[in-house]
Amino acid sequence: MSYRRFDTDDLVVSADSITTPAWTNNVTTLTTFFTSSTQTATNAGKYYYHIYDTGSAAGEIQFAVAYGHRKGSGSALFNSGEDGKSYSSAVYGQFRTLITGDEDTDFTFTSASTSYTPDNLYFISVQRSRFREKILPGTMDLKFTNGSNDFKR
């Protein structure tokens, strides 16, 4: 076997990017999705729900939804003797630390001169295998429908 010296001509530099839909089977829009009663009944289901592309056992996880409350409301307590220590407070605290980098800084949203610190938030985590490097800001719409009212964020 012989070796050849590495040369600068051996490099290919390209600014081309490859984009593909994040959802299973290269679907660009998820119009229906499902939870799994098996997962929601487990201990993990107290913290978050996996969301699948189909209602069958062959469905693939697309994303997860978790509910967090700053004061621990909205879910069962870990211990009935400790007020505010619940699954929702754990979720809020985990995402607060992950996003803000500080376990003491609450989420605050500012618009113009108004600031708002909500007690409760929903967190959506896209399944890591659904994208390669990152999801670009502004490339995903989330639309909630409640009867005749539509909410888009």
PyMOL CGO cylinders between C-alpha atoms (Angstrom):
from pymol import cmd
from pymol.cgo import CYLINDER

trace = [
    CYLINDER, 0.00, 0.00, 0.00, 1.28, 3.45, -0.79, 0.3, 1, 1, 1, 1, 1, 1,
    CYLINDER, 1.28, 3.45, -0.79, 0.37, 6.78, 0.70, 0.3, 1, 1, 1, 1, 1, 1,
    CYLINDER, 0.37, 6.78, 0.70, -0.06, 10.06, -1.06, 0.3, 1, 1, 1, 1, 1, 1,
    CYLINDER, -0.06, 10.06, -1.06, 0.55, 13.42, 0.56, 0.3, 1, 1, 1, 1, 1, 1,
    CYLINDER, 0.55, 13.42, 0.56, -2.65, 15.34, 1.47, 0.3, 1, 1, 1, 1, 1, 1,
    CYLINDER, -2.65, 15.34, 1.47, -3.13, 18.19, -0.97, 0.3, 1, 1, 1, 1, 1, 1,
    CYLINDER, -3.13, 18.19, -0.97, -5.39, 21.26, -0.88, 0.3, 1, 1, 1, 1, 1, 1,
    CYLINDER, -5.39, 21.26, -0.88, -7.07, 19.98, -4.06, 0.3, 1, 1, 1, 1, 1, 1,
    CYLINDER, -7.07, 19.98, -4.06, -8.41, 17.11, -1.96, 0.3, 1, 1, 1, 1, 1, 1,
    CYLINDER, -8.41, 17.11, -1.96, -10.80, 19.50, -0.19, 0.3, 1, 1, 1, 1, 1, 1,
    CYLINDER, -10.80, 19.50, -0.19, -14.27, 20.35, -1.42, 0.3, 1, 1, 1, 1, 1, 1,
    CYLINDER, -14.27, 20.35, -1.42, -15.68, 23.54, 0.02, 0.3, 1, 1, 1, 1, 1, 1,
    CYLINDER, -15.68, 23.54, 0.02, -19.31, 24.23, -0.68, 0.3, 1, 1, 1, 1, 1, 1,
    CYLINDER, -19.31, 24.23, -0.68, -21.88, 26.69, 0.60, 0.3, 1, 1, 1, 1, 1, 1,
    CYLINDER, -21.88, 26.69, 0.60, -24.71, 24.46, -0.60, 0.3, 1, 1, 1, 1, 1, 1,
    CYLINDER, -24.71, 24.46, -0.60, -27.18, 23.48, 2.07, 0.3, 1, 1, 1, 1, 1, 1,
    CYLINDER, -27.18, 23.48, 2.07, -29.53, 20.58, 2.09, 0.3, 1, 1, 1, 1, 1, 1,
    CYLINDER, -29.53, 20.58, 2.09, -32.92, 21.00, 3.66, 0.3, 1, 1, 1, 1, 1, 1,
    CYLINDER, -32.92, 21.00, 3.66, -35.54, 18.35, 4.23, 0.3, 1, 1, 1, 1, 1, 1,
    CYLINDER, -35.54, 18.35, 4.23, -38.78, 18.22, 6.17, 0.3, 1, 1, 1, 1, 1, 1,
    CYLINDER, -38.78, 18.22, 6.17, -38.35, 17.30, 9.82, 0.3, 1, 1, 1, 1, 1, 1,
    CYLINDER, -38.35, 17.30, 9.82, -41.24, 14.86, 10.07, 0.3, 1, 1, 1, 1, 1, 1,
    CYLINDER, -41.24, 14.86, 10.07, -41.39, 11.14, 9.26, 0.3, 1, 1, 1, 1, 1, 1,
    CYLINDER, -41.39, 11.14, 9.26, -41.59, 10.21, 5.57, 0.3, 1, 1, 1, 1, 1, 1,
    CYLINDER, -41.59, 10.21, 5.57, -40.55, 13.77, 4.62, 0.3, 1, 1, 1, 1, 1, 1,
    CYLINDER, -40.55, 13.77, 4.62, -43.95, 15.19, 5.46, 0.3, 1, 1, 1, 1, 1, 1,
    CYLINDER, -43.95, 15.19, 5.46, -43.86, 18.99, 5.62, 0.3, 1, 1, 1, 1, 1, 1,
    CYLINDER, -43.86, 18.99, 5.62, -47.02, 19.44, 7.70, 0.3, 1, 1, 1, 1, 1, 1,
    CYLINDER, -47.02, 19.44, 7.70, -48.29, 17.40, 10.62, 0.3, 1, 1, 1, 1, 1, 1,
    CYLINDER, -48.29, 17.40, 10.62, -52.06, 17.72, 10.52, 0.3, 1, 1, 1, 1, 1, 1,
    CYLINDER, -52.06, 17.72, 10.52, -52.84, 14.84, 12.86, 0.3, 1, 1, 1, 1, 1, 1,
    CYLINDER, -52.84, 14.84, 12.86, -50.76, 13.32, 15.62, 0.3, 1, 1, 1, 1, 1, 1,
    CYLINDER, -50.76, 13.32, 15.62, -51.27, 10.99, 18.53, 0.3, 1, 1, 1, 1, 1, 1,
    CYLINDER, -51.27, 10.99, 18.53, -50.20, 10.18, 22.07, 0.3, 1, 1, 1, 1, 1, 1,
    CYLINDER, -50.20, 10.18, 22.07, -49.57, 6.68, 23.34, 0.3, 1, 1, 1, 1, 1, 1,
    CYLINDER, -49.57, 6.68, 23.34, -51.58, 5.42, 26.31, 0.3, 1, 1, 1, 1, 1, 1,
    CYLINDER, -51.58, 5.42, 26.31, -48.62, 3.17, 27.12, 0.3, 1, 1, 1, 1, 1, 1,
    CYLINDER, -48.62, 3.17, 27.12, -46.26, 6.14, 27.49, 0.3, 1, 1, 1, 1, 1, 1,
    CYLINDER, -46.26, 6.14, 27.49, -48.71, 8.50, 29.20, 0.3, 1, 1, 1, 1, 1, 1,
    CYLINDER, -48.71, 8.50, 29.20, -49.46, 5.87, 31.86, 0.3, 1, 1, 1, 1, 1, 1,
    CYLINDER, -49.46, 5.87, 31.86, -45.79, 5.53, 32.82, 0.3, 1, 1, 1, 1, 1, 1,
    CYLINDER, -45.79, 5.53, 32.82, -43.84, 7.70, 35.25, 0.3, 1, 1, 1, 1, 1, 1,
    CYLINDER, -43.84, 7.70, 35.25, -42.46, 9.66, 32.27, 0.3, 1, 1, 1, 1, 1, 1,
    CYLINDER, -42.46, 9.66, 32.27, -46.06, 10.56, 31.37, 0.3, 1, 1, 1, 1, 1, 1,
    CYLINDER, -46.06, 10.56, 31.37, -46.21, 12.66, 34.53, 0.3, 1, 1, 1, 1, 1, 1,
    CYLINDER, -46.21, 12.66, 34.53, -43.57, 14.95, 33.01, 0.3, 1, 1, 1, 1, 1, 1,
    CYLINDER, -43.57, 14.95, 33.01, -44.24, 14.95, 29.25, 0.3, 1, 1, 1, 1, 1, 1,
    CYLINDER, -44.24, 14.95, 29.25, -46.15, 13.28, 26.42, 0.3, 1, 1, 1, 1, 1, 1,
    CYLINDER, -46.15, 13.28, 26.42, -44.49, 11.91, 23.31, 0.3, 1, 1, 1, 1, 1, 1,
    CYLINDER, -44.49, 11.91, 23.31, -46.37, 12.85, 20.15, 0.3, 1, 1, 1, 1, 1, 1,
    CYLINDER, -46.37, 12.85, 20.15, -46.44, 10.27, 17.34, 0.3, 1, 1, 1, 1, 1, 1,
    CYLINDER, -46.44, 10.27, 17.34, -47.19, 10.55, 13.63, 0.3, 1, 1, 1, 1, 1, 1,
    CYLINDER, -47.19, 10.55, 13.63, -49.70, 7.66, 13.64, 0.3, 1, 1, 1, 1, 1, 1,
    CYLINDER, -49.70, 7.66, 13.64, -51.99, 6.01, 16.14, 0.3, 1, 1, 1, 1, 1, 1,
    CYLINDER, -51.99, 6.01, 16.14, -50.48, 2.57, 15.52, 0.3, 1, 1, 1, 1, 1, 1,
    CYLINDER, -50.48, 2.57, 15.52, -47.66, 0.77, 17.29, 0.3, 1, 1, 1, 1, 1, 1,
    CYLINDER, -47.66, 0.77, 17.29, -45.48, 1.53, 14.25, 0.3, 1, 1, 1, 1, 1, 1,
    CYLINDER, -45.48, 1.53, 14.25, -45.75, 5.28, 14.84, 0.3, 1, 1, 1, 1, 1, 1,
    CYLINDER, -45.75, 5.28, 14.84, -42.58, 7.31, 15.30, 0.3, 1, 1, 1, 1, 1, 1,
    CYLINDER, -42.58, 7.31, 15.30, -42.03, 10.02, 17.90, 0.3, 1, 1, 1, 1, 1, 1,
    CYLINDER, -42.03, 10.02, 17.90, -42.13, 13.47, 16.28, 0.3, 1, 1, 1, 1, 1, 1,
    CYLINDER, -42.13, 13.47, 16.28, -41.91, 15.72, 19.33, 0.3, 1, 1, 1, 1, 1, 1,
    CYLINDER, -41.91, 15.72, 19.33, -42.76, 15.89, 23.02, 0.3, 1, 1, 1, 1, 1, 1,
    CYLINDER, -42.76, 15.89, 23.02, -44.99, 18.29, 24.94, 0.3, 1, 1, 1, 1, 1, 1,
    CYLINDER, -44.99, 18.29, 24.94, -44.38, 19.14, 28.60, 0.3, 1, 1, 1, 1, 1, 1,
    CYLINDER, -44.38, 19.14, 28.60, -46.30, 21.39, 30.98, 0.3, 1, 1, 1, 1, 1, 1,
    CYLINDER, -46.30, 21.39, 30.98, -44.41, 23.47, 33.50, 0.3, 1, 1, 1, 1, 1, 1,
    CYLINDER, -44.41, 23.47, 33.50, -45.71, 25.68, 36.29, 0.3, 1, 1, 1, 1, 1, 1,
    CYLINDER, -45.71, 25.68, 36.29, -43.47, 28.06, 38.21, 0.3, 1, 1, 1, 1, 1, 1,
    CYLINDER, -43.47, 28.06, 38.21, -45.26, 27.39, 41.51, 0.3, 1, 1, 1, 1, 1, 1,
    CYLINDER, -45.26, 27.39, 41.51, -45.98, 23.70, 40.93, 0.3, 1, 1, 1, 1, 1, 1,
    CYLINDER, -45.98, 23.70, 40.93, -49.67, 23.97, 40.19, 0.3, 1, 1, 1, 1, 1, 1,
    CYLINDER, -49.67, 23.97, 40.19, -51.48, 21.78, 37.66, 0.3, 1, 1, 1, 1, 1, 1,
    CYLINDER, -51.48, 21.78, 37.66, -49.99, 18.39, 38.56, 0.3, 1, 1, 1, 1, 1, 1,
    CYLINDER, -49.99, 18.39, 38.56, -49.70, 15.97, 41.46, 0.3, 1, 1, 1, 1, 1, 1,
    CYLINDER, -49.70, 15.97, 41.46, -47.23, 16.70, 44.24, 0.3, 1, 1, 1, 1, 1, 1,
    CYLINDER, -47.23, 16.70, 44.24, -44.18, 14.48, 44.72, 0.3, 1, 1, 1, 1, 1, 1,
    CYLINDER, -44.18, 14.48, 44.72, -44.92, 14.50, 48.42, 0.3, 1, 1, 1, 1, 1, 1,
    CYLINDER, -44.92, 14.50, 48.42, -48.18, 15.78, 49.88, 0.3, 1, 1, 1, 1, 1, 1,
    CYLINDER, -48.18, 15.78, 49.88, -46.18, 17.34, 52.73, 0.3, 1, 1, 1, 1, 1, 1,
    CYLINDER, -46.18, 17.34, 52.73, -44.22, 19.67, 50.42, 0.3, 1, 1, 1, 1, 1, 1,
    CYLINDER, -44.22, 19.67, 50.42, -46.36, 22.30, 48.79, 0.3, 1, 1, 1, 1, 1, 1,
    CYLINDER, -46.36, 22.30, 48.79, -45.26, 23.37, 45.29, 0.3, 1, 1, 1, 1, 1, 1,
    CYLINDER, -45.26, 23.37, 45.29, -42.92, 20.43, 44.67, 0.3, 1, 1, 1, 1, 1, 1,
    CYLINDER, -42.92, 20.43, 44.67, -44.64, 18.72, 41.77, 0.3, 1, 1, 1, 1, 1, 1,
    CYLINDER, -44.64, 18.72, 41.77, -44.02, 17.31, 38.31, 0.3, 1, 1, 1, 1, 1, 1,
    CYLINDER, -44.02, 17.31, 38.31, -44.97, 20.65, 36.72, 0.3, 1, 1, 1, 1, 1, 1,
    CYLINDER, -44.97, 20.65, 36.72, -42.52, 22.56, 38.94, 0.3, 1, 1, 1, 1, 1, 1,
    CYLINDER, -42.52, 22.56, 38.94, -39.76, 20.10, 38.00, 0.3, 1, 1, 1, 1, 1, 1,
    CYLINDER, -39.76, 20.10, 38.00, -40.47, 20.60, 34.28, 0.3, 1, 1, 1, 1, 1, 1,
    CYLINDER, -40.47, 20.60, 34.28, -40.52, 24.39, 34.68, 0.3, 1, 1, 1, 1, 1, 1,
    CYLINDER, -40.52, 24.39, 34.68, -37.24, 24.29, 36.60, 0.3, 1, 1, 1, 1, 1, 1,
    CYLINDER, -37.24, 24.29, 36.60, -35.52, 21.99, 34.10, 0.3, 1, 1, 1, 1, 1, 1,
    CYLINDER, -35.52, 21.99, 34.10, -36.43, 24.12, 31.10, 0.3, 1, 1, 1, 1, 1, 1,
    CYLINDER, -36.43, 24.12, 31.10, -35.67, 27.34, 33.01, 0.3, 1, 1, 1, 1, 1, 1,
    CYLINDER, -35.67, 27.34, 33.01, -32.14, 26.11, 33.73, 0.3, 1, 1, 1, 1, 1, 1,
    CYLINDER, -32.14, 26.11, 33.73, -31.68, 24.75, 30.20, 0.3, 1, 1, 1, 1, 1, 1,
    CYLINDER, -31.68, 24.75, 30.20, -32.86, 27.91, 28.44, 0.3, 1, 1, 1, 1, 1, 1,
    CYLINDER, -32.86, 27.91, 28.44, -31.79, 30.73, 30.78, 0.3, 1, 1, 1, 1, 1, 1,
    CYLINDER, -31.79, 30.73, 30.78, -28.73, 28.99, 32.22, 0.3, 1, 1, 1, 1, 1, 1,
    CYLINDER, -28.73, 28.99, 32.22, -29.85, 30.01, 35.69, 0.3, 1, 1, 1, 1, 1, 1,
    CYLINDER, -29.85, 30.01, 35.69, -32.11, 28.12, 38.08, 0.3, 1, 1, 1, 1, 1, 1,
    CYLINDER, -32.11, 28.12, 38.08, -33.30, 31.32, 39.76, 0.3, 1, 1, 1, 1, 1, 1,
    CYLINDER, -33.30, 31.32, 39.76, -34.33, 33.37, 36.71, 0.3, 1, 1, 1, 1, 1, 1,
    CYLINDER, -34.33, 33.37, 36.71, -37.97, 32.95, 35.68, 0.3, 1, 1, 1, 1, 1, 1,
    CYLINDER, -37.97, 32.95, 35.68, -39.14, 33.19, 32.09, 0.3, 1, 1, 1, 1, 1, 1,
    CYLINDER, -39.14, 33.19, 32.09, -39.99, 36.77, 31.20, 0.3, 1, 1, 1, 1, 1, 1,
    CYLINDER, -39.99, 36.77, 31.20, -41.37, 37.89, 27.87, 0.3, 1, 1, 1, 1, 1, 1,
    CYLINDER, -41.37, 37.89, 27.87, -41.00, 41.51, 26.82, 0.3, 1, 1, 1, 1, 1, 1,
    CYLINDER, -41.00, 41.51, 26.82, -42.88, 43.38, 24.12, 0.3, 1, 1, 1, 1, 1, 1,
    CYLINDER, -42.88, 43.38, 24.12, -42.19, 47.08, 23.67, 0.3, 1, 1, 1, 1, 1, 1,
    CYLINDER, -42.19, 47.08, 23.67, -42.27, 48.42, 27.24, 0.3, 1, 1, 1, 1, 1, 1,
    CYLINDER, -42.27, 48.42, 27.24, -44.37, 45.60, 28.74, 0.3, 1, 1, 1, 1, 1, 1,
    CYLINDER, -44.37, 45.60, 28.74, -42.89, 42.59, 30.53, 0.3, 1, 1, 1, 1, 1, 1,
    CYLINDER, -42.89, 42.59, 30.53, -44.81, 39.46, 31.45, 0.3, 1, 1, 1, 1, 1, 1,
    CYLINDER, -44.81, 39.46, 31.45, -43.68, 36.57, 33.67, 0.3, 1, 1, 1, 1, 1, 1,
    CYLINDER, -43.68, 36.57, 33.67, -46.15, 33.71, 33.23, 0.3, 1, 1, 1, 1, 1, 1,
    CYLINDER, -46.15, 33.71, 33.23, -46.68, 31.09, 35.91, 0.3, 1, 1, 1, 1, 1, 1,
    CYLINDER, -46.68, 31.09, 35.91, -47.30, 28.30, 33.42, 0.3, 1, 1, 1, 1, 1, 1,
    CYLINDER, -47.30, 28.30, 33.42, -45.80, 27.35, 30.07, 0.3, 1, 1, 1, 1, 1, 1,
    CYLINDER, -45.80, 27.35, 30.07, -45.96, 24.50, 27.58, 0.3, 1, 1, 1, 1, 1, 1,
    CYLINDER, -45.96, 24.50, 27.58, -42.65, 23.29, 26.19, 0.3, 1, 1, 1, 1, 1, 1,
    CYLINDER, -42.65, 23.29, 26.19, -42.27, 21.54, 22.84, 0.3, 1, 1, 1, 1, 1, 1,
    CYLINDER, -42.27, 21.54, 22.84, -39.15, 19.50, 22.22, 0.3, 1, 1, 1, 1, 1, 1,
    CYLINDER, -39.15, 19.50, 22.22, -38.66, 18.25, 18.66, 0.3, 1, 1, 1, 1, 1, 1,
    CYLINDER, -38.66, 18.25, 18.66, -37.31, 14.70, 18.57, 0.3, 1, 1, 1, 1, 1, 1,
    CYLINDER, -37.31, 14.70, 18.57, -33.56, 15.02, 17.97, 0.3, 1, 1, 1, 1, 1, 1,
    CYLINDER, -33.56, 15.02, 17.97, -33.55, 12.47, 15.15, 0.3, 1, 1, 1, 1, 1, 1,
    CYLINDER, -33.55, 12.47, 15.15, -36.04, 14.66, 13.23, 0.3, 1, 1, 1, 1, 1, 1,
    CYLINDER, -36.04, 14.66, 13.23, -33.38, 17.21, 12.27, 0.3, 1, 1, 1, 1, 1, 1,
    CYLINDER, -33.38, 17.21, 12.27, -29.66, 17.17, 11.56, 0.3, 1, 1, 1, 1, 1, 1,
    CYLINDER, -29.66, 17.17, 11.56, -28.06, 20.35, 12.81, 0.3, 1, 1, 1, 1, 1, 1,
    CYLINDER, -28.06, 20.35, 12.81, -30.73, 22.84, 13.78, 0.3, 1, 1, 1, 1, 1, 1,
    CYLINDER, -30.73, 22.84, 13.78, -34.19, 24.14, 13.08, 0.3, 1, 1, 1, 1, 1, 1,
    CYLINDER, -34.19, 24.14, 13.08, -33.87, 27.62, 11.65, 0.3, 1, 1, 1, 1, 1, 1,
    CYLINDER, -33.87, 27.62, 11.65, -35.80, 30.41, 13.37, 0.3, 1, 1, 1, 1, 1, 1,
    CYLINDER, -35.80, 30.41, 13.37, -38.93, 31.32, 11.46, 0.3, 1, 1, 1, 1, 1, 1,
    CYLINDER, -38.93, 31.32, 11.46, -39.18, 27.99, 9.65, 0.3, 1, 1, 1, 1, 1, 1,
    CYLINDER, -39.18, 27.99, 9.65, -41.80, 26.40, 11.87, 0.3, 1, 1, 1, 1, 1, 1,
    CYLINDER, -41.80, 26.40, 11.87, -45.39, 27.46, 12.50, 0.3, 1, 1, 1, 1, 1, 1,
    CYLINDER, -45.39, 27.46, 12.50, -47.47, 26.08, 15.31, 0.3, 1, 1, 1, 1, 1, 1,
    CYLINDER, -47.47, 26.08, 15.31, -51.18, 26.43, 14.89, 0.3, 1, 1, 1, 1, 1, 1,
    CYLINDER, -51.18, 26.43, 14.89, -53.65, 25.65, 17.67, 0.3, 1, 1, 1, 1, 1, 1,
    CYLINDER, -53.65, 25.65, 17.67, -57.29, 25.12, 16.80, 0.3, 1, 1, 1, 1, 1, 1,
    CYLINDER, -57.29, 25.12, 16.80, -60.07, 25.31, 19.34, 0.3, 1, 1, 1, 1, 1, 1,
    CYLINDER, -60.07, 25.31, 19.34, -63.42, 25.02, 17.61, 0.3, 1, 1, 1, 1, 1, 1,
    CYLINDER, -63.42, 25.02, 17.61, -63.75, 28.06, 15.37, 0.3, 1, 1, 1, 1, 1, 1,
    CYLINDER, -63.75, 28.06, 15.37, -60.84, 29.92, 16.99, 0.3, 1, 1, 1, 1, 1, 1,
    CYLINDER, -60.84, 29.92, 16.99, -57.36, 29.56, 15.52, 0.3, 1, 1, 1, 1, 1, 1,
    CYLINDER, -57.36, 29.56, 15.52, -54.18, 30.59, 17.29, 0.3, 1, 1, 1, 1, 1, 1,
    CYLINDER, -54.18, 30.59, 17.29, -50.88, 30.70, 15.43, 0.3, 1, 1, 1, 1, 1, 1,
    CYLINDER, -50.88, 30.70, 15.43, -47.48, 31.19, 17.06, 0.3, 1, 1, 1, 1, 1, 1,
]
cmd.load_cgo(trace, "trace")
